[in-house]
Amino acid sequence: MDYENEILGLRAETAAIQVLLVGLLKSLAAKGGGDIIVKEAFGYAEHISEIIALKLGSPATAEHIAAVAKMLEQFRAAVLDDHSKPKDGV
């Protein structure tokens, strides 16, 4: 198996999904009241990430969940054009 090509393919797939998701959420946020829905979705994602971290509980998991939280905050900033207001700890 060609691991480098597999990793490259997964990176491309992940980037494509991220770009699509940010575009979708930006479009939704631009609609009347859509920003509230988008903010709730980010809150839900953060909450679920914390629950998973608490249930799994290993040090490696804590690092991974911190990375997830950072990515969510970056997506939030990109979608809601809120680059000037990072959350504490991110």
C-alpha positions as CSV (number, residue, x, y, z in Angstrom):
1,M,0.0,0.0,0.0
2,D,1.3,3.5,-0.9
3,Y,0.9,5.3,2.4
4,E,2.0,8.7,1.2
5,N,-0.6,8.7,-1.6
6,E,-3.2,7.5,1.0
7,I,-2.3,10.4,3.3
8,L,-2.3,12.9,0.5
9,G,-5.8,11.7,-0.6
10,L,-7.1,11.9,3.0
11,R,-5.7,15.5,3.3
12,A,-7.3,16.5,0.0
13,E,-10.6,15.0,1.1
14,T,-10.5,16.7,4.5
15,A,-9.7,20.0,2.9
16,A,-12.5,19.7,0.4
17,I,-15.0,18.9,3.2
18,Q,-13.7,21.8,5.3
19,V,-14.1,24.3,2.4
20,L,-17.5,23.0,1.6
21,L,-18.7,23.1,5.2
22,V,-17.4,26.6,5.8
23,G,-19.1,27.8,2.5
24,L,-22.3,26.1,3.5
25,L,-22.3,27.6,7.0
26,K,-21.3,31.1,5.7
27,S,-24.3,30.9,3.3
28,L,-26.6,29.8,6.1
29,A,-25.3,32.5,8.5
30,A,-26.0,35.2,5.9
31,K,-29.7,34.3,5.8
32,G,-32.1,35.9,8.2
33,G,-31.5,34.4,11.6
34,G,-29.1,31.9,10.2
35,D,-26.2,33.1,12.3
36,I,-28.1,31.9,15.4
37,I,-28.4,28.4,14.0
38,V,-24.7,28.4,13.0
39,K,-23.6,29.6,16.5
40,E,-25.8,26.8,18.1
41,A,-24.2,24.3,15.8
42,F,-20.7,25.3,16.9
43,G,-21.8,25.2,20.5
44,Y,-23.1,21.7,20.0
45,A,-19.9,20.6,18.4
46,E,-17.8,22.0,21.2
47,H,-20.1,20.4,23.8
48,I,-20.0,16.9,22.2
49,S,-16.2,17.2,21.8
50,E,-15.9,17.8,25.6
51,I,-18.2,14.9,26.4
52,I,-16.1,12.6,24.2
53,A,-12.9,13.8,25.8
54,L,-14.3,13.2,29.3
55,K,-15.4,9.7,28.4
56,L,-12.2,8.6,26.8
57,G,-9.9,10.4,29.2
58,S,-6.4,9.5,28.0
59,P,-3.6,12.1,27.7
60,A,-3.3,11.5,24.0
61,T,-7.1,12.1,23.7
62,A,-6.8,15.4,25.6
63,E,-4.2,16.6,23.0
64,H,-6.5,15.5,20.2
65,I,-9.6,17.2,21.7
66,A,-7.6,20.4,22.2
67,A,-6.7,20.3,18.5
68,V,-10.4,19.7,17.7
69,A,-11.4,22.7,19.8
70,K,-8.8,24.8,18.1
71,M,-10.1,23.8,14.7
72,L,-13.7,24.5,15.7
73,E,-12.6,28.0,16.8
74,Q,-10.9,28.6,13.5
75,F,-13.9,27.4,11.6
76,R,-16.1,29.6,13.8
77,A,-13.9,32.6,13.0
78,A,-13.9,31.9,9.3
79,V,-17.7,31.4,9.1
80,L,-18.8,34.2,11.3
81,D,-16.0,36.6,10.3
82,D,-15.1,36.9,14.0
83,H,-11.3,36.9,13.7
84,S,-10.8,39.5,16.4
85,K,-12.5,37.5,19.2
86,P,-10.7,34.2,20.0
87,K,-12.2,32.3,22.9
88,D,-10.1,31.8,26.0
89,G,-7.7,28.9,25.9
90,V,-7.6,28.6,22.1
